[in-house]
């Protein structure tokens, strides 16, 4: 059997090179397929984009104009309401003053006869006081004179405690200054002295007299 001898052989191309060539070809084909068509990028012509932008800007300007007009209308409405409220307040004060002017006239007439000893001066002052009260009463003013009533911090202001056996503790023993209401509004609370138990001092309690 003849011995094996080394014969020169041509080097064969490795399979890796073949695979690389195929991969390069596939990548190139894929790039060619994925490459955007410059004409396809122009889906919306540039003039159409500018036209839409102008339309949106015009719509935004229109909405902004409506907002500013409504804001100005609301501000004018607010000022008108405040002006009408102030006019109504002044009208009410003016009407009250107009009703009180006759009272002031009668006070001046009474003062002119202050030295009269016939009793006309006192009668005149009493008449003026009644006239003034009638005017206030027509305005819904009511007197708060709570002697003997339970002390109510909503209507009364306690300025002193009084040891008074005539009134139960916690009631109003006397009124230093009468209070007044107008409708449901408290114009001025009554300044009162509140009765306490006379025996409270001997039990260590405190009270002013």
C-alpha positions as CSV (number, residue, x, y, z in Angstrom):
1,X,0.0,0.0,0.0
2,X,1.6,3.3,-1.1
3,X,2.4,5.7,1.7
4,X,0.4,8.9,2.1
5,X,2.2,11.8,0.8
6,X,1.6,15.5,1.4
7,X,0.1,17.1,-1.8
8,X,-0.2,20.8,-2.0
9,X,-3.8,21.9,-1.8
10,X,-5.4,25.2,-2.5
11,X,-6.7,26.9,0.6
12,X,-10.5,26.8,0.8
13,X,-12.5,30.0,1.7
14,X,-13.9,29.6,5.3
15,X,-17.6,29.3,5.8
16,X,-17.5,32.4,8.0
17,X,-16.5,34.6,5.1
18,X,-19.4,33.2,3.1
19,X,-21.8,34.0,5.9
20,X,-20.5,37.5,6.3
21,X,-21.0,38.2,2.6
22,X,-24.6,37.0,2.9
23,X,-25.2,39.1,6.0
24,X,-23.7,42.2,4.3
25,X,-26.0,41.6,1.4
26,X,-29.0,41.2,3.6
27,X,-28.2,44.4,5.6
28,X,-27.7,46.3,2.3
29,X,-31.0,45.0,1.0
30,X,-32.8,45.9,4.3
31,X,-31.3,49.4,4.2
32,X,-32.5,49.9,0.7
33,X,-36.0,48.7,1.7
34,X,-36.1,50.9,4.9
35,X,-34.7,54.0,3.3
36,X,-37.4,56.6,3.2
37,X,-38.5,57.9,0.0
38,X,-37.9,61.6,-0.1
39,X,-41.1,62.1,-1.9
40,X,-43.0,60.0,0.7
41,X,-41.8,62.4,3.5
42,X,-43.7,65.2,2.0
43,X,-47.1,63.8,3.2
44,X,-48.4,67.3,3.9
45,X,-47.2,70.0,1.6
46,X,-45.5,72.9,3.4
47,X,-48.0,75.5,2.3
48,X,-50.8,73.4,3.9
49,X,-48.9,73.3,7.2
50,X,-48.5,77.0,7.2
51,X,-52.1,77.5,6.4
52,X,-53.2,75.2,9.3
53,X,-50.8,77.1,11.6
54,X,-52.3,80.4,10.6
55,X,-55.8,79.0,11.1
56,X,-55.0,77.8,14.6
57,X,-53.4,81.2,15.4
58,X,-56.5,83.0,14.2
59,X,-58.7,80.8,16.3
60,X,-56.5,81.3,19.3
61,X,-56.6,85.1,18.8
62,X,-60.4,84.9,18.5
63,X,-60.8,82.9,21.8
64,X,-58.4,85.4,23.5
65,X,-60.5,88.3,22.3
66,X,-63.7,86.7,23.6
67,X,-62.0,86.1,27.0
68,X,-60.8,89.7,27.3
69,X,-64.2,91.0,26.3
70,X,-66.0,88.8,28.9
71,X,-63.4,89.8,31.5
72,X,-64.1,93.5,30.8
73,X,-67.8,92.9,30.9
74,X,-67.5,91.2,34.3
75,X,-65.4,94.0,35.7
76,X,-67.9,96.6,34.5
77,X,-70.7,94.5,36.0
78,X,-68.9,94.4,39.4
79,X,-68.3,98.1,39.4
80,X,-71.9,98.8,38.5
81,X,-73.1,96.6,41.4
82,X,-70.8,98.3,43.8
83,X,-71.9,101.7,42.6
84,X,-75.6,100.8,42.9
85,X,-75.0,99.3,46.4
86,X,-73.3,102.5,47.5
87,X,-76.0,104.7,46.0
88,X,-78.7,102.7,47.8
89,X,-76.8,103.0,51.1
90,X,-76.5,106.8,50.6
91,X,-80.2,107.0,49.6
92,X,-81.2,105.2,52.8
93,X,-79.0,107.5,54.9
94,X,-80.3,110.6,53.1
95,X,-83.9,109.5,53.8
96,X,-83.1,108.9,57.5
97,X,-81.5,112.4,57.8
98,X,-84.5,114.0,56.0
99,X,-86.8,112.4,58.5
100,X,-84.7,113.6,61.4
101,X,-84.4,117.2,60.3
102,X,-87.8,118.2,61.7
103,X,-86.6,116.8,65.1
104,X,-83.5,119.0,64.9
105,X,-85.7,122.0,64.1
106,X,-87.8,121.3,67.2
107,X,-84.7,121.0,69.3
108,X,-83.6,124.4,68.2
109,X,-87.0,125.9,69.0
110,X,-87.0,124.3,72.4
111,X,-83.5,125.7,73.2
112,X,-84.8,129.2,72.3
113,X,-87.3,128.8,75.2
114,X,-84.9,127.0,77.6
115,X,-85.3,129.8,80.2
116,X,-89.1,129.5,80.2
117,X,-90.3,128.4,83.7
118,X,-93.8,127.6,82.7
119,X,-93.1,124.0,81.9
120,X,-93.3,124.5,78.2
121,X,-89.6,123.6,77.8
122,X,-90.0,120.2,79.4
123,X,-93.1,119.5,77.4
124,X,-91.3,120.6,74.2
125,X,-88.4,118.2,75.0
126,X,-90.7,115.4,75.7
127,X,-92.5,116.0,72.4
128,X,-89.2,116.0,70.5
129,X,-88.1,112.8,72.2
130,X,-91.4,111.1,71.1
131,X,-91.0,112.5,67.6
132,X,-87.5,111.1,67.4
133,X,-88.5,107.7,68.7
134,X,-91.5,107.5,66.3
135,X,-89.1,108.2,63.4
136,X,-86.7,105.4,64.5
137,X,-89.6,103.1,65.1
138,X,-90.8,103.5,61.5
139,X,-87.4,102.3,60.5
140,X,-87.9,99.1,62.4
141,X,-85.8,100.1,65.5
142,X,-86.8,98.4,68.7
143,X,-85.7,99.0,72.3
144,X,-83.8,96.4,74.3
145,X,-84.7,97.1,78.0
146,X,-84.3,93.7,79.7
147,X,-84.8,94.4,83.4
148,X,-85.8,91.2,85.1
149,X,-85.0,89.1,82.0
150,X,-82.4,86.3,81.9
151,X,-79.0,87.6,80.8
152,X,-78.5,87.0,77.1
153,X,-74.9,87.6,75.8
154,X,-76.3,87.9,72.3
155,X,-78.3,91.1,73.3
156,X,-76.8,92.3,76.6
157,X,-73.3,93.4,77.7
158,X,-72.6,92.8,81.4
159,X,-70.8,95.8,82.9
160,X,-71.3,94.8,86.6
161,X,-72.6,92.1,88.9
162,X,-75.1,93.1,91.5
163,X,-76.1,91.4,94.8
164,X,-79.8,91.9,94.4
165,X,-82.4,89.9,96.3
166,X,-85.2,91.2,94.1
167,X,-84.0,89.4,91.0
168,X,-83.0,85.8,90.6
169,X,-79.3,85.2,89.9
170,X,-78.4,85.4,86.3
171,X,-81.1,87.9,85.4
172,X,-80.7,91.6,84.6
173,X,-81.0,93.7,87.7
174,X,-80.7,97.1,86.1
175,X,-79.9,98.7,82.8
176,X,-77.3,101.4,82.6
177,X,-77.8,102.0,78.8
178,X,-80.6,100.6,76.8
179,X,-79.9,98.6,73.6
180,X,-81.5,98.7,70.2
181,X,-82.2,96.4,67.4
182,X,-83.3,97.0,63.8
183,X,-85.1,94.1,62.3
184,X,-82.9,91.0,63.1
185,X,-79.7,93.2,63.5
186,X,-78.4,94.2,66.8
187,X,-77.5,97.9,66.6
188,X,-76.3,98.3,70.1
189,X,-76.3,95.8,73.1
190,X,-77.9,96.9,76.3
191,X,-75.3,97.7,79.1
192,X,-76.6,95.9,82.1
193,X,-75.9,94.8,85.7
194,X,-76.4,91.1,86.3
195,X,-77.8,89.8,89.6
196,X,-75.8,87.3,91.6
197,X,-76.6,85.4,94.8
198,X,-76.0,87.6,97.8
199,X,-74.6,84.6,99.7
200,X,-71.9,84.0,97.1
201,X,-69.5,86.3,99.0
202,X,-69.7,84.3,102.2
203,X,-69.0,81.1,100.1
204,X,-65.9,82.6,98.6
205,X,-67.6,83.9,95.5
206,X,-67.0,87.4,94.2
207,X,-69.3,90.1,93.1
208,X,-69.2,93.8,92.5
209,X,-71.8,96.2,93.9
